[in-house]
Amino acid sequence: MSDTAAPAPEKEWPNWFGPVLVLLGGICIGFAPIGLRLGTDGAGPGDLGPQGIAFWRYVFALPILFMMIAVTQKRLPAKPNPYVVIAGVCFAVDIGLWHWSLTLTTVANSTFIVNLGNIGVGLTAWLFLKERPTPIWGIAVVIAIAGAAALSLGGISGAGDARPLALRGDILAFGAAILVSCYMVASKVARRTLGGLDTIFWLTAVELVTAVFLIALFKENWLPADMSGFIVPFFLAIIVQVAGQGLIITGLGHTPASVAGVLIVVQPVVAAAISWRLFGEVLAPLQIGGCLFILFGILLAQSGHRKSVSKPSQNSITSFVD
């Protein structure tokens, strides 16, 4: 195998291909807070904390991604560029803050705030990548924000004395939201010279290194109390890191960043629906309406994308499997 092998020639895909990948990736990412809650609820002093779970998620995902490149493309990962390093650091710190916030506030609330960063991707891409969003995108963003706000705020009543603690979680989630925008835009630029698998591999490698510092900073355990503590990180590695993040990174090569940011807002819908069943975080009628608004906003954003794009962008890179 050679680490200098050129990536496969770019394929032309229909306009809906990239957005569908991003949407599917967002659905997979929606399982991230569920896995974390399962891993931290009832955890004892010797168990993994939020940062430890993230660390092992990257550890399990990295060799899988390496083997995928070696088997499907018969080469070593391509040389990373500076943007994939920036994106990896932003993502790892984002996950660190998000995981911390999930221990202080509800799944729906934290996921809503973090997803404000996804919506802000469109503005960031407009400023730095000159990707001017369509007018329909602006309408879709307003609808998605309204739906996400209803999904979050509709569950606050009855929180009582827990709100001061939840406010800390909300602030941490807001910090994560800022990093989400940086991660998405940096990943978009990284995809200009890297294929999908190469990008997700180097993102995971950088995230792993960053997670080492986060565990030390938060003074968490490096190993779980027993082998069962590895179940949740392994689940997150497969569903969220490899499938979810991989689909999103691949879709970014074929989708305007502004549209991708709206599509990923499907995450809180998935997280809230599953949390309703698993954790008893029952959705009020207002929250259910919020979910419908989010889904309508996603549909509208994609509708605008289909009307404004006639062929893949010249910056689009090869697909996830090249």
Secondary structure, 3 states (H helix, E strand, C coil): CECCCCCCCCCCCCCCHHHHHHHHHHHHHCCHHHHHHHHHCCCCCCCCCHHHHHHHHHHHHHHHHHHHHHHHHCECCCCCCHHHHHHHHHHHHHHHHHHHHHCCCCHHHHHHHHHHHHHHHHHHHHHHCCCCCCHHHHHHHHHHHHHHHHHHHCCCCCCHHHHHHHHHHHHHHHHHHHHHHHHHHHHHHHCCCCCHHHHHHHHHHHHHHHHHHHHHHHCCCCCCCCHHHHHHHHHHHHHHHHHHHHHHHHHHCCCCHHHHHHHCCHHHHHHHHHHHHHCCCCCCHHHHHHHHHHHHHHHHHHHHHHHHCCCCCCCCCCCCCC
